[in-house]
């Protein structure tokens, strides 16, 4: 039974790290990619009177971070329930 528990714990942490890595990549692409790398292409589009590249650099990455934080909490609650480690 102990090996099964250790295997489940290892799988739980592996999936936890996979979720964290995925969300960090999304945040990096939005904040660095849209705010710095693709800013010239995005500045061709206006959003509420502001250039889209400027908006992503100042507001978009923060908004995406907040959304990812909520998505992470929801996803981890599901993962905790799946592995029966919920509170």
N, C-alpha and C positions, 0 to 999 in steps of 0.2 A: 504494500500500500504506500510505503514511503517513496519508492521510486516513481510511482504514478503521480504522487503529489509534487515531487521535484520536477518531473517532466511537465506537468501542468503549469507550475510556476515559471519554468523556463520558457514555455510557449507563451504564457501571459506577458512576460517582459519583452519577448521578441516582438510580439504584436504591438505592445505599447511603444516600443522604440520605432517600429515601422510607422505608426500613426504620427509620432512626434516628427520624424524625419520628413514625412510627406507634407505635413503642415508647414514645417520650416522652409521646405523647397518652394511651396506656393507663396509664402510670405516673401522670400528672397526674390523670386521672379517678379512679384508685383512691386516691391519697394525698390529693388535695384534695377530690374529690367525696365519696368514702365517709368520709373522716376528718373533714371539716369541714361541707360543704354538706348531705349527707344523714344526718348523725349522729343527728338526732332520730328519723328513721324507722327507721334501722338499730338504734337502741338498744331498740326494741321486741322484738328477737330476741336470745336468749341463745345464746352459743357457749361451751361448757365452763364455764358459770357466769359468764361475762363478757358484758357488753352488746356487741353486734356492732359498733356504731359506735366504741366504745372500743378493741375489738380491732383494727379496721382502722387507727385512728389510731396505735396503738402497735406492732402486729405485722404487720398485713396489708400495709401499704405496703412494709415492708422485705422481706417474703416475695415480694411481686410483683416488687420490684426485682431480687432474686436470680434469680427465674425468668426475668425479661426479659433479664438479663445472659447466662444460659445460652442462651436462645433466640436472642439476637443473635449469639453466637459460632457456633452451629450454622448459622444462616441465612447468616452471612457466609462460612462455609466452603463452603456450597453455591454462593453467588454467586461466590466466588473460583474454584471449580472450573469453573463455567459460563463465566467469562470467561478462564480459563486464566492466572490470576495467583496461583495457590496456591503455597505454599512447597514 
